[in-house]
Amino acid sequence: MSQVSATSAYGHAGGYHTRCAGLDIFRACAILCVLFIHYLSTFSHWFGIPVKNWLFNFGLLGVDLFFALSGFLVGGLILDIIDKGPSIANWRIFLLRRWMRTLPLYYAVMLVLAVIYPPTDHPVRTLLQYATFTQNLLTPLPSQNWYAVTWSLAIEEWFYVIFGSIAILGSLLIRKGWAVGLALCMMIIAPHLARWFFLTPELFAQASGTIVIHRLDGIALGVLLAVLSRHNSLLFRYPNLFFLMGLGLIIHLLLFPTPLPGRYFRTYILTLYQIGACLCLPAMLQIRHLPGLLGKPVKALSNQAYGLYLFHLPILELVNIWVLEDKIGRWTGTIIIMTLPLVLSWASFRYFEMPLLSLRPKQRFANAP
């Protein structure tokens, strides 16, 4: 899950240069879906609240909303580089800008956790895997209870390195459109093949679609959406119609069993969520502003989504241990997990993330006409 500004969201397609409230709503919905299922699971365990199985699908939906938005925005930046001035220098600046946004907080949280709550199994190897984003590259996470929320961040980091390298370097050798098309085909087809041939029922149950090689297509579909936005496609000419289609698909996936047997289910259920998320996104671009009473909290939640995503689950895991060991009561634990992630994400965004963002080099297009 990445955090990208919701400004200039339409890029070449619409020419907007102000913050897009619709994308703030989209990102806020994504983080709320993730928070909802993690908190619901915790409260179910603490207070004996029965939970319907279909509610756990909200976690999957939240991540796919993040993937669609990330692919559309960050992938759109890669398309800008290809359109305006593909070069190794521009690619290097892009990676530096992205890593200055995502890596400092990622490593800061990992360092704190390594000190106060280190992994118990093979700690050195586990820390090296998390430090290099290889914790779930080809296999499930080494620990489901230590910094487990980072599985989606590893997918994003690997996607942009692989897709960007193929698309930008390829555009220096062949036609730009062919390079982008080749990169997208690889990023969409390869995960489907990996799920079809290697995602066994046991692995699907254990990893639940969290392995990097199995999930690259979700972000690729967001990039495809960015490509379509530059060509005035039907999705962007009739956004409300496609929003209803996407919303209907998502509701169906959440509430009703999907009639896909065995291997077909394991291969394509993730794709259906991703398609639903992408179909909804163009309509959100039409929402340019929100009233202050609603707009301010939505914007704040959108800004702090990355910090919330990283902070909330480690805090839940730590507090859960204290509750189970009777060090604190359930209601005290509830107060902590409901407030501490919000406070930390606010402080992180204001005093850590924003100052670092101001230090990022500007993306220049030396080869642009």
N, C-alpha and C positions, 0 to 999 in steps of 0.2 A: 504494500500500500504506500503510495507516494503522496507527497503534498506539493501541489503545483498551484501557482496563482490562478485565480479564476478570471484573470484579465485577458483581453484580446482573445477570447475563447474561439471565436469563429475564424480567426486567421484570415486567409485569403477569401474564404467563402462569403463572409459577411462584412468584414472590415470594421468590426466593433473594437473599440479601444478602451472601454470602461469595464469595470468589474461586472461579471455576469452573476446575478443573484441566483439564477437557475442552477448554475454549477455549484454554488454554495449549498443549495438545497440538496442537490444530488450527493455531494460529499457528506453532508450532515446525515442524510438518510443511510448512507453506507456505514458510517461509524456507529450510528444508533442501532443498526441491525446487529453489528458485531457485539456491541456492549450488551444489547438486550439478551442475546443467547448466553453469553458468559455469566452475566449477573443472574439470569433465570436459573441456570444450572447450579450456581452457588446457593441461591436462596432455596431451591428445591432440596438441596442436600442438608442445609441448615435447619429449615423449618418444616420439612416433610411436605412441601407443596407438590402435588402431582403435575407432571408436565407431559403434554401430548408430544409424541415423537415428531410430528410435522413441524413443530415450532423450531426444532434444531436446524431446519432448512434456512432460517433467517441468517444464520452465520455464513452459510455458503453464499446466499444472496448478497450479503454485505460486502464480502470480498470481491465478488464478481462486479458489483457496482464500482468498487475501487479500481479494479482492473480495466473496466471499460473507460472510466474517466481518465485514468493514467495513460492508457494507450492513445486516447484522443488528444490529450494535451501534450504530454511529453513526446509521443510519437509525432505530433504535429510540429514540434520544435525540430525534430530530426528531418522532417519533410522540408521545413524552411531552409535548413542547411543545404539540403540537396538542391532545392530550387534556386537559392541565391548564391551559393558559393561552396560547393563540396570540396573539402581539402582535409588533409591530416590535421592541420592546425585548428580548423574549425571544429573538427571532431574532438580533438583534445580539450578545447575550451568547453564544449558541451559536457563532456564527461566530468571535467573539473567542477563546473557549475552544479551538476546534478549531485556529485559526491559531497560537495560542500553543503548541500541541502539535506541529504539523507544520512551520511555516515557519522558526523559528529555526535548526534543524539543517540544513534544506534550503539556506537561504541561506548558512550558515556554510561548508558543504562547497563550495558553488558559488563562494564568494569565494576559498577556498584554491585551488581548481582554476584559477580565473581568473588567479591570480598565478603558480602554479608550472607550470601545464599548460594555457594558454589555448587556446580553439578556433582553428583555423588559417584556416578559411573564414569571411569576413565576421564577424569576432569581435564587433564592437559590436552588430550586428543579432542575432547568435546569443545573446549575453548578455542582451539585452533580451527576447528570446523566452523564455528560461529564467526570467528574473526575473518575467515576467507569466504564466507557465504556458501560453504559446501555442506552445511548441516543437513540439507535435504535435496542435494543436487540429483542424485540417482536413487537414493534410499530414503526411508522415513526418517524423521528427526531422531537423533540419538537419545533424546529424552523428551517425553511428552509433557513434563512438568517443569522444565527449565527454559525460560525465554522462548517458549513454544510459539508465541505470536509472530516470531520473525520468519516463519516459513514463507509467507507471502512476499516479504521484503526481498528474500533471496531470489524468488521468481522474478521480481521486477528488475533487480540488478543484473541478473543473467540475461534477461530478455533484451534490455537496452544495449548491453555490450555486444551480444550476438547479432541482433537485428541491425543495430546502428553500424556495426563493422561491415556486415554484408552489404547493406544498402548504400552507405556512403563510399566505401572503397569500391564497390561495384559500379557506382555512378561515375567513377573516374575512368573506368575501363569500357563500359557499355552505356547504352542510352539510359537516362535517369529513370524513366518509367519502367524499363525492363529490370533495372536493379532493384527498385522498390517492390515490383511484382514478385521477383524471385525471392527476395527476403521474406515477404509476407507469406508466400506459398510454403516456404520451408517452415516458418513459425506456426502455421496453421496445420499443415499436414503431419509434420513430425510428431507432435503430441498425440494426435489421433492414432497414428500407427503405434506409438509407445503404449497408449492405453489399450489398444486392441490386442496387441501381442504379449504385453508384459504385466498388465494390471490384473492380477489374479483376484478372485473373490476375497482371499485372506488379506492381500495387500491393500485392496480397496477398503476393507473394513478397518484395517490398521491405520492407513495413511489418509484415507478419506479425501483423496485428490490434493494432497499437499506436497507432492514431489515435483521438483522444478520441471523436469522433462515432460511431465504429464499436463502442465498447466500453462505453458507459454502461449497457447492459442487464445486464451482469454484477453490478454493484452494486445495480441495481434489483431483481434477483431476491432478493438478500439482504434488502433492505427488505421485499419481499413476504413473505419468511419471517418477519420480525419482526411483520408484520400477522397472519399466520396463527397465530403463537404467542399472540396476544392473543385468539384465538377458538377455542382448544382444537381445532385442526384434526387431521385424521388423521395428519399428519406428526408431531405432538407426542404423539399417543396411542399410536402404534406406531413409535417412533423406530428401534428395532433393525431392523425390517423394511425401512424406507426406507433405513437405513444400508447394508444388504446390497444393495439395489437401486442406490444411488448408487455404492457401491464396485464393483459389477459393471460398471456403465456406464463408470466411470473406467478400470478395468482393460482393458475392451474397447477404449476409445479409445486407450489407451497402446500396446496390443500388436497390434491388428489394423487394417487399412485400413478406413476408414469408407465404406460403399457409397453415397456421395452424389456425383452428377456435377456438375462445373463450378461453376456459380453457386450451386447448392444447398449444395455443400460450403463455399464461401467464406462463405455467409450463416449456415449453421446449425452448423458444426463448433464454433464458439466457444460457441454456446448449449448444446450438449450437455455440454461441460466444465463450464459454469456450473451446469447442472441437477444434474450429478453431485455437485459440491461442496455445493450447497444441500441435497441429499437426505441427505448424510452429517452435516450439522451438528447437527440435533436430538439425535441419539444422543450426541454429545459433551457435551451439556449434562447428561447423566445422570452423568458422571464428576465427582464433587465434590472428591475428594481423591486424591493420589498418595502412595505411601510416600516418606519423606524422601530416600532414596538416589536415587530416580528423579525425585521431585517438584522438588527444588532445581535440578538442571540444566535441566529442562524449563521451570520458571518463569523462570530466568535467560535462557534462549534466547528465551522469549516476550517478556520485558521489553526485551531488547536487539535485537529483530528489526528495528525501524525503523532503528537505527544500523547494524546489519549490512547491511541492504538498501542504505543509502546509501553506506556505506564500501567494500564489498567490490569492486564493479566498477571504480571509479576506481583502486583500488589494483592490481587485476589488470591494468588497461590500462597503468599506469605501469611496473609491474614487468616486464610483457611487453616493453615498449620497451627496458628495460635489458638484459633477457636477449637480445633480438634484436641489440642493439648490442654484445653481449659485455662489457658493463660489470660484470655479475655472472653467476654460473653458474646453471644450471637448479635445482640443489638449494638454493642460497642463495635464489633466487627463491621456491622452494616454501616454505621456512621463513618467509619474509616474508609471503607471501599467506595462509598458514595461521594465523599468529599476530597480525599487525598489525590486521586487521579486528576480531578478538575483543577485543584490548586497547583499541582506540579506541571500540568500541561500549560496552564496560563503563564506561570513563571518561566517555564522553559521557552515558550514562544516569544515572550517579551524580552527576556534577559539573556537568552542563549542562542536561539535560532535566528531571530531577526538581526542581531549584530553580525552574525556570521554571513547572513545573506547579503548584507551591505558590502562585504569584502569580496564577493564573487567577481571575477573578471567579466566584462561585457562580451556578449557573443557578437563577434564582428564577421563580416562576410567579405574577406579580402578579394575574392574572385568575382564578386558580384559586379554587374555592369554599372 
